[in-house]
C-alpha cells in the first residue's frame, strides 16, 4: 500500500505514494480534519480543489452522533459526506482519554481533564476491556474499547483505521506510562485480531507508538508496533512540553522505525504547526493531521510567512481596519486570488460573518498545502535542506519554485 519513491540523503525525509481504497495520496502530506464528518465551513470539493487527497474523521464523535449504523446504512463515511478520496479515522482513544486527563494544552497549562456527572462527558472507568464514559451528547453511559472502536471504523469504512490506544498524558509517572504503553500493545493485538476476522478487506490498520517522553519506552513501543504486522505506524501521545523535546521524541521513534519497518508509512498524530511540519518531514514523517489551520481560520488568524510571529497574523486587530493589502501577495487561495482585502476580512470577522471565517480557513489550508508541496519538491530535487531553511526564514510556500506535482 506504500511505495517510497525518493529518499533524502541528508535526513530520513522521503517522498512516497499511499495506495488506498479510494485513491492515491502523495506523501509527505497534511491531513485536514473532518472531525464530525464535515470540514468546518467548507465542502469536500473546496478541500479537494486545494490539492488535498486525504482527510481524517473522528471515531469518538461519529459514534455518539449520528452513530455508525446510520453512516453504514448510507454507504459509509465517503458516501455520507460526499468525499470521493481516502479517509483516515482515528480510534477515539485521544478524545475519550482527554475527558479524564485533559488535552495536551491542558497539560502544558496545568489544567486537568473534566470529571463529574451530567452531560459534559467524563471517564467513569478504565480497564483492560476499554474505557467506560459518559456521553457529552446525551449523558448516557457508553463504552469504547479495541473491538468496539474497530467495529465503528469498519462501519464508517474508512481507508485507514487507527488501533485503539491509551493516549498517555504528560503529568503521569513513568510507571503509569509503562503500564499504559503495554496495555496499548495488548489492545493493538486485539484490534488486529478483530479486524482480521470482521474488518473490510480494503481497510488498512495503523498501530500507534506510545511511551511518553521515555526513550526506552518509545523504542520498545516502536518495536512492538512494528512486530505486530500492522499496515502503517502512527506516533501518538505526549511528545513533550517544548518543541525541542517533541522533535527529539519523534526522531527517536522514526530512527527506530527506519531500522525496523522502513517500508511502512508513518503518521504523526495531532501536529500541524509550520515549524513542526518542516521538522517532521526531515525526521521521516509521511502524513500529519491537525486542527491548527482550520481552527485558526475560524478565529481570524491567517497563516503568513512570518516566523517571528509563529507564521500568524491576527486579522481581527484594528491595525487592518483600512488595509488594502491581501492576506498574502502571490497567494493563489480563493481569498487572496480574488482580491479580498485585509480590511474587508477584518470587517467580516469582527461582524461575526461566517464568510470571513471561511475565506481565512481556505487561505490557511492553501498555505499548508503549498508548504507540503515545497517540502516534497525539495526532497525530489535533492534540495530539502535549502528549502527547509528558506521556509524557516520566512519564504512563501508555493513561491519557492520547487513545488511537487
BELFEN-V812510 format. One record per run of one state. SS is the DSSP state (A for helix, B for strand, O for the rest). FROM is the first residue (numbers start at 0). TO is the last residue. Records with the same first field share a line. If there is no record, write none. Layout:
SS = FROM-TO + FROM-TO
This chain:
O = 0-0 + 7-12 + 20-21 + 27-27 + 34-42 + 49-52 + 64-66 + 73-75 + 81-84 + 90-91 + 101-102 + 108-120 + 127-128 + 134-139 + 144-144 + 156-158 + 162-172 + 198-202 + 209-213 + 227-230 + 235-241 + 260-263 + 268-272 + 282-285 + 289-290 + 298-299 + 303-305 + 309-310 + 314-316 + 320-332 + 337-340 + 350-352 + 380-382 + 392-404
B = 1-6 + 13-19 + 22-26 + 28-33 + 53-57 + 85-89 + 121-126 + 129-133 + 140-143 + 159-161 + 203-208 + 231-234 + 264-267 + 286-288 + 300-302 + 311-313
A = 43-48 + 58-63 + 67-72 + 76-80 + 92-100 + 103-107 + 145-155 + 173-197 + 214-226 + 242-259 + 273-281 + 291-297 + 306-308 + 317-319 + 333-336 + 341-349 + 353-379 + 383-391
